[in-house]
Amino acid sequence: MLLHFSPTKPLFSPPSLRRNSPAFLVSPPRPLCIRAIDAAQVFDYETRLKSEYHRSSALKIAVLGFGNFGQFLSKTLIRHGHDLITHSRSDYSDAASSIGARFFHNPHDLCEQHPDVVLLCTSILSTESVLRSFPFQRLRRSTLFVDVLSVKEFPKTLFLKYLPKEFDILCTHPMFGPESGKHSWSGLPFVYDKVRIGEGPCRSGRCEKFLRVFENEGCRMVEMSCEEHDKHAAGSQFVTHTMGRVLEKFGVESSPIDTKGYETLLDLVENTSSDSFELYYGLFMYNQNALEQLERLDMAFESIKKDLFGRLHQVYRRQMFSGEVVHSVKKKTEQKLLTNGVVALPINGSSSSSPS
C-alpha cells in the first residue's frame, strides 16, 4: 500500500526557530491525508513483469480464410491472449477490427508480420489453390501450419506437397461449429495429428500452446492419424450431413405433437442446413470412404423397403386365400367369367353352368 500524507510537524527545524519565531511564521499542524492506495506506477516492476510474461507466452496467429468458421475460432484465440492477423478473399476488415484482430488484404503483407502459426480456415475446395499461390518465402522457415478442415488425408497430402520441408505441420479437426459450439466447447471432440513437428523445445512448445487453447476450453482431445480420422468421419459426420439433407429435402416440419425423437430430427436438419453445400460436397469428394458409406445407406434403404413390401405382400395373400375374403374374391371372379348367356348355378356348395 502506498500512502502519501503530510506530517503533523516539520521533520527538522533549528532550535532558534522553535523558541523565538513569531506565531505567524509557525505553520499549523496538518491532518493526515491519504491521497492514493495501491497506485500503479510506470516503474512498477510487478506490472511490467506480468505484461512481459503475457507477451512472451502469446502466439502470433495468421488466419487464412476469415469467413464464418474462421471468425468463430478467432474470437476464442483472442480471448486466450493470442495476437490475430487475418487474410481472406473478401474484405472482412470491419469484422476483424470488431474482435481485436488485424486484417490484411494482401497475403505478402500478412507474411511480413512473421506469424508463429498459420491457421488454414479455407473451404475444402479452395485449399489447394490457396496453398499453390501462397508466398511461403516471406515466412520464417520454422513456421507452424495448422488446418481445421473436416477431412484430414487431403490437407495432409497438400501440406507435404507444397510446404517447405522446414515447416511444421499440425492437422486438426474441431468436430463442432458455430451452431453446435456457440454456448460451450466443453466435452466436444477435437481431433489432431502432429504430422511433422521439428525438434527443440521452442517448436514443440509452440504446438502445445496452440492445442492448449482447445484443451482449456474443455474439448475432448483426441490424437488420431489422418487416415483413421477419415475412416471414422465418413461413418459419422458424412452420414449425419447426408441424413440431415435428405430430411431437409423431405420437408420435415414442427407440429403441436412433436416427440423428443422428432425434435432431434428437426435439430439435425437445422444444424446441417446451416452449412454450405460446398462443405457437404467436400466431405464427399475428398474423403475416399464417403462413397462406400453412401452406397451402404442406399442399400439399407432398399432393404427396409423390401422388408415392408414383403410383409405387406404376405398380408395381402392371406386375405386373398383364406376365409370370407376368398369366397368374395371367387364370386367376383365367377361373375366376370359369365359371358354369352352362361349362368352359374350353385349345386351342393358348388357351381354349374347351363345355356340360356
C-alpha positions as CSV (number, residue, x, y, z in Angstrom):
1,M,0.0,0.0,0.0
2,L,1.3,3.4,-1.0
3,L,0.4,6.2,1.4
4,H,1.0,9.9,0.6
5,F,0.5,12.1,3.6
6,S,1.6,15.4,5.2
7,P,3.3,15.1,8.7
8,T,1.7,16.9,11.6
9,K,5.0,18.8,12.4
10,P,8.2,19.6,10.5
11,L,10.7,16.7,10.4
12,F,13.5,19.2,11.2
13,S,13.6,22.8,12.4
14,P,16.5,24.7,14.1
15,P,16.2,25.3,17.8
16,S,16.3,29.1,17.4
17,L,13.2,28.9,15.2
18,R,11.4,26.8,17.6
19,R,12.0,29.2,20.5
20,N,12.0,32.7,19.0
21,S,9.9,32.5,15.8
22,P,6.7,34.6,15.8
23,A,3.5,32.7,15.9
24,F,2.5,33.7,12.4
25,L,5.7,32.1,11.0
26,V,5.0,28.7,12.5
27,S,2.8,26.5,10.3
28,P,-0.2,24.9,12.0
29,P,-0.2,21.1,12.0
30,R,-2.0,19.5,9.1
31,P,-4.1,16.4,9.5
32,L,-3.1,13.0,7.9
33,C,-4.4,12.9,4.3
34,I,-4.4,9.7,2.2
35,R,-4.0,10.5,-1.4
36,A,-3.7,7.1,-3.2
37,I,-3.9,3.4,-2.3
38,D,-2.1,0.8,-4.4
39,A,-1.4,3.3,-7.1
40,A,0.3,1.5,-10.1
41,Q,3.4,3.5,-11.1
42,V,5.0,3.4,-14.5
43,F,8.1,1.9,-12.9
44,D,6.1,-0.8,-11.1
45,Y,8.2,-3.9,-11.5
46,E,5.4,-6.4,-10.9
47,T,3.2,-4.9,-13.6
48,R,6.0,-4.8,-16.1
49,L,7.0,-8.4,-15.4
50,K,3.4,-9.6,-15.8
51,S,2.9,-7.8,-19.1
52,E,6.2,-9.1,-20.4
53,Y,5.1,-12.7,-19.5
54,H,1.8,-12.3,-21.4
55,R,3.6,-11.0,-24.4
56,S,6.2,-13.9,-24.4
57,S,3.5,-16.6,-24.0
58,A,1.2,-15.2,-26.7
59,L,1.3,-16.6,-30.2
60,K,1.0,-14.5,-33.4
61,I,-1.5,-16.5,-35.4
62,A,-2.3,-15.7,-39.1
63,V,-5.8,-16.9,-40.1
64,L,-6.2,-17.6,-43.8
65,G,-9.9,-17.6,-44.6
66,F,-11.8,-15.3,-42.3
67,G,-15.3,-16.5,-43.1
68,N,-17.9,-17.8,-40.6
69,F,-15.8,-20.6,-39.2
70,G,-12.6,-18.5,-39.2
71,Q,-14.2,-15.8,-37.1
72,F,-15.7,-18.4,-34.8
73,L,-12.3,-19.7,-33.9
74,S,-10.6,-16.3,-33.8
75,K,-12.8,-15.0,-31.0
76,T,-11.7,-17.7,-28.7
77,L,-8.0,-17.5,-29.7
78,I,-8.0,-13.7,-28.9
79,R,-9.8,-14.4,-25.6
80,H,-6.8,-16.6,-24.7
81,G,-4.4,-13.7,-25.3
82,H,-3.0,-14.5,-28.7
83,D,-2.3,-11.9,-31.4
84,L,-4.5,-12.5,-34.5
85,I,-3.8,-11.3,-38.1
86,T,-6.1,-12.3,-40.9
87,H,-6.5,-12.5,-44.6
88,S,-9.3,-13.6,-46.9
89,R,-10.5,-13.1,-50.5
90,S,-13.4,-10.9,-49.3
91,D,-13.0,-7.7,-47.2
92,Y,-13.5,-8.6,-43.6
93,S,-11.6,-5.7,-42.1
94,D,-14.6,-4.4,-40.1
95,A,-15.3,-7.9,-38.7
96,A,-11.6,-8.3,-37.8
97,S,-11.3,-5.0,-36.0
98,S,-14.5,-5.6,-34.1
99,I,-12.9,-8.6,-32.3
100,G,-9.4,-7.1,-31.9
101,A,-7.7,-8.7,-34.9
102,R,-5.9,-7.0,-37.9
103,F,-6.9,-7.7,-41.5
104,F,-4.5,-7.7,-44.4
105,H,-5.8,-7.5,-48.0
106,N,-2.5,-8.8,-49.4
107,P,-1.0,-12.1,-48.3
108,H,2.5,-10.8,-48.8
109,D,1.9,-8.1,-46.2
110,L,0.5,-10.7,-43.8
111,C,3.6,-12.9,-44.2
112,E,5.9,-10.0,-43.5
113,Q,4.4,-9.9,-40.0
114,H,6.2,-13.2,-39.4
115,P,3.4,-15.2,-37.6
116,D,4.3,-18.1,-35.4
117,V,1.3,-20.1,-36.7
118,V,-0.6,-20.0,-40.0
119,L,-4.1,-21.3,-39.4
120,L,-5.9,-22.5,-42.6
121,C,-9.6,-21.9,-42.4
122,T,-10.5,-22.0,-46.1
123,S,-13.1,-24.3,-47.7
124,I,-12.0,-27.8,-48.7
125,L,-12.5,-27.0,-52.4
126,S,-10.2,-23.9,-52.4
127,T,-7.4,-25.3,-50.2
128,E,-5.1,-26.3,-53.0
129,S,-5.4,-23.1,-54.9
130,V,-4.6,-21.1,-51.7
131,L,-1.5,-23.1,-50.9
132,R,-0.3,-23.1,-54.5
133,S,-0.2,-19.3,-54.6
134,F,0.8,-18.6,-51.0
135,P,4.2,-16.7,-50.6
136,F,5.9,-19.1,-48.2
137,Q,9.3,-17.5,-48.9
138,R,8.3,-14.5,-46.8
139,L,7.7,-16.6,-43.6
140,R,10.2,-17.9,-41.1
141,R,11.4,-21.3,-42.1
142,S,10.1,-22.9,-38.8
143,T,6.5,-21.6,-39.2
144,L,3.8,-24.0,-37.9
145,F,0.9,-24.7,-40.4
146,V,-2.4,-25.8,-39.0
147,D,-5.6,-26.7,-40.8
148,V,-9.1,-27.2,-39.5
149,L,-10.7,-28.9,-42.4
150,S,-13.4,-31.6,-42.0
151,V,-11.3,-34.1,-44.0
152,K,-7.7,-34.9,-43.0
153,E,-5.9,-37.0,-45.5
154,F,-6.4,-34.4,-48.2
155,P,-4.8,-31.4,-46.4
156,K,-2.0,-33.6,-45.1
157,T,-1.2,-34.6,-48.7
158,L,-1.3,-31.0,-49.8
159,F,0.9,-29.8,-46.9
160,L,3.5,-32.4,-47.6
161,K,3.4,-31.4,-51.3
162,Y,3.6,-27.6,-51.2
163,L,5.1,-26.6,-47.8
164,P,8.9,-26.4,-47.5
165,K,10.3,-29.3,-45.5
166,E,11.4,-27.0,-42.7
167,F,7.8,-26.0,-41.8
168,D,5.9,-27.8,-39.0
169,I,2.5,-29.4,-39.8
170,L,-0.4,-30.0,-37.4
171,C,-3.6,-31.4,-38.9
172,T,-6.7,-30.7,-36.7
173,H,-10.4,-31.1,-36.8
174,P,-12.6,-29.3,-34.3
175,M,-15.7,-31.5,-34.6
176,F,-18.1,-28.7,-33.9
177,G,-19.0,-25.4,-35.4
178,P,-20.7,-22.0,-34.8
179,E,-24.0,-23.7,-34.1
180,S,-23.0,-26.8,-32.1
181,G,-20.3,-24.9,-30.2
182,K,-22.0,-21.5,-29.7
183,H,-22.6,-21.9,-26.0
184,S,-19.6,-24.1,-24.9
185,W,-16.9,-26.3,-26.2
186,S,-16.8,-28.4,-23.1
187,G,-16.8,-32.1,-24.0
188,L,-16.8,-31.6,-27.8
189,P,-14.2,-33.6,-29.6
190,F,-11.0,-32.0,-31.1
191,V,-9.0,-34.4,-33.3
192,Y,-5.4,-33.7,-34.1
193,D,-2.4,-35.3,-35.7
194,K,1.2,-34.0,-35.3
195,V,2.2,-34.8,-38.8
196,R,5.6,-33.0,-38.6
197,I,6.9,-31.1,-35.6
198,G,10.6,-30.1,-35.6
199,E,13.0,-30.9,-32.8
200,G,13.6,-28.5,-29.9
201,P,11.5,-27.1,-27.0
202,C,10.5,-24.0,-28.9
203,R,8.8,-25.8,-31.8
204,S,7.1,-28.5,-29.6
205,G,6.2,-25.8,-27.1
206,R,4.5,-23.7,-29.8
207,C,2.4,-26.7,-30.9
208,E,1.4,-27.4,-27.3
209,K,0.4,-23.7,-26.8
210,F,-1.9,-23.8,-29.7
211,L,-3.5,-27.1,-28.6
212,R,-3.8,-25.8,-25.0
213,V,-6.4,-23.3,-26.2
214,F,-8.8,-26.1,-27.0
215,E,-7.9,-28.1,-24.0
216,N,-8.5,-25.2,-21.7
217,E,-11.9,-24.7,-23.3
218,G,-12.8,-28.2,-22.2
219,C,-12.6,-30.0,-25.5
220,R,-12.1,-33.8,-25.5
221,M,-8.7,-34.0,-27.1
222,V,-8.3,-37.0,-29.4
223,E,-4.9,-37.7,-31.0
224,M,-5.5,-39.7,-34.2
225,S,-3.9,-40.3,-37.5
226,C,-5.4,-38.5,-40.5
227,E,-6.2,-41.9,-42.2
228,E,-8.1,-43.2,-39.2
229,H,-10.0,-39.9,-38.8
230,D,-11.3,-40.0,-42.3
231,K,-12.5,-43.6,-41.8
232,H,-14.4,-42.7,-38.7
233,A,-15.7,-39.4,-40.1
234,A,-17.2,-41.0,-43.2
235,G,-19.3,-43.2,-40.9
236,S,-20.4,-40.4,-38.6
237,Q,-20.0,-36.9,-40.0
238,F,-20.8,-37.6,-43.6
239,V,-23.7,-39.9,-42.7
240,T,-25.1,-37.2,-40.3
241,H,-24.9,-34.5,-43.0
242,T,-26.5,-36.8,-45.6
243,M,-29.4,-37.7,-43.3
244,G,-29.9,-34.0,-42.4
245,R,-30.0,-33.0,-46.1
246,V,-32.4,-35.9,-47.0
247,L,-34.8,-34.8,-44.3
248,E,-34.5,-31.2,-45.4
249,K,-35.5,-32.3,-49.0
250,F,-38.2,-34.4,-47.5
251,G,-39.6,-31.3,-45.8
252,V,-39.9,-32.1,-42.1
253,E,-41.8,-29.5,-40.1
254,S,-42.6,-28.9,-36.5
255,S,-46.1,-29.8,-35.2
256,P,-48.0,-29.5,-31.9
257,I,-47.4,-33.1,-31.1
258,D,-43.7,-33.5,-31.8
259,T,-42.0,-36.3,-29.9
260,K,-38.5,-36.0,-28.5
261,G,-37.2,-38.2,-31.3
262,Y,-38.8,-36.0,-33.9
263,E,-37.4,-32.8,-32.2
264,T,-33.9,-34.4,-32.5
265,L,-34.5,-34.8,-36.3
266,L,-35.5,-31.1,-36.5
267,D,-32.3,-30.1,-34.7
268,L,-30.3,-32.3,-37.1
269,V,-31.8,-30.5,-40.1
270,E,-31.2,-27.1,-38.6
271,N,-27.5,-27.9,-37.8
272,T,-26.7,-29.4,-41.2
273,S,-28.7,-26.9,-43.3
274,S,-26.7,-24.0,-41.9
275,D,-23.5,-25.4,-43.5
276,S,-23.0,-24.8,-47.2
277,F,-23.5,-27.5,-49.9
278,E,-19.8,-26.8,-50.8
279,L,-18.8,-28.2,-47.4
280,Y,-21.0,-31.3,-47.9
281,Y,-19.6,-31.8,-51.4
282,G,-16.1,-31.5,-50.0
283,L,-16.9,-34.2,-47.4
284,F,-18.0,-36.5,-50.2
285,M,-15.3,-35.6,-52.8
286,Y,-12.2,-35.6,-50.6
287,N,-12.9,-38.5,-48.3
288,Q,-12.3,-41.7,-50.1
289,N,-14.5,-43.6,-47.6
290,A,-17.6,-41.4,-48.3
291,L,-18.8,-43.2,-51.5
292,E,-18.8,-46.5,-49.7
293,Q,-21.0,-45.0,-46.9
294,L,-23.4,-43.5,-49.4
295,E,-23.8,-46.9,-51.1
296,R,-24.4,-48.6,-47.8
297,L,-27.1,-46.0,-47.0
298,D,-28.8,-46.7,-50.3
299,M,-28.7,-50.5,-49.8
300,A,-30.0,-50.1,-46.2
301,F,-33.0,-48.0,-47.5
302,E,-33.7,-50.6,-50.2
303,S,-33.5,-53.4,-47.7
304,I,-36.1,-51.6,-45.4
305,K,-38.4,-51.1,-48.4
306,K,-38.2,-54.8,-49.3
307,D,-39.0,-55.8,-45.7
308,L,-42.0,-53.6,-45.7
309,F,-43.4,-54.6,-49.1
310,G,-42.6,-58.3,-48.4
311,R,-44.7,-58.2,-45.2
312,L,-47.4,-56.3,-47.0
313,H,-47.5,-59.0,-49.7
314,Q,-47.9,-61.7,-47.1
315,V,-50.8,-60.0,-45.6
316,Y,-52.4,-59.5,-49.0
317,R,-52.0,-63.2,-49.9
318,R,-53.6,-64.3,-46.6
319,Q,-56.6,-62.0,-47.3
320,M,-57.0,-63.4,-50.7
321,F,-56.7,-67.1,-49.9
322,S,-58.5,-67.6,-46.6
323,G,-61.9,-67.0,-45.0
324,E,-64.7,-65.0,-46.4
325,V,-62.4,-62.8,-48.3
326,V,-61.6,-65.8,-50.5
327,H,-65.3,-66.5,-51.3
328,S,-65.9,-62.9,-52.2
329,V,-62.9,-62.8,-54.5
330,K,-64.0,-66.2,-56.0
331,K,-67.6,-64.9,-56.6
332,K,-66.3,-61.8,-58.3
333,T,-64.1,-63.9,-60.5
334,E,-67.0,-66.1,-61.5
335,Q,-69.2,-63.2,-62.3
336,K,-66.5,-61.8,-64.6
337,L,-66.5,-65.2,-66.4
338,L,-70.3,-65.1,-67.1
339,T,-70.5,-64.2,-70.8
340,N,-72.8,-65.0,-73.7
341,G,-75.7,-66.0,-71.5
342,V,-73.8,-68.6,-69.4
343,V,-75.3,-68.7,-65.9
344,A,-73.5,-70.3,-62.9
345,L,-75.9,-72.2,-60.6
346,P,-74.8,-73.4,-57.2
347,I,-75.3,-77.1,-56.6
348,N,-74.5,-78.5,-53.2
349,G,-72.0,-75.8,-52.5
350,S,-70.5,-76.0,-56.0
351,S,-71.4,-74.1,-59.2
352,S,-72.5,-75.3,-62.6
353,S,-73.4,-73.6,-65.7
354,S,-76.2,-74.1,-68.3
355,P,-77.1,-72.4,-71.5
356,S,-80.0,-70.0,-71.5
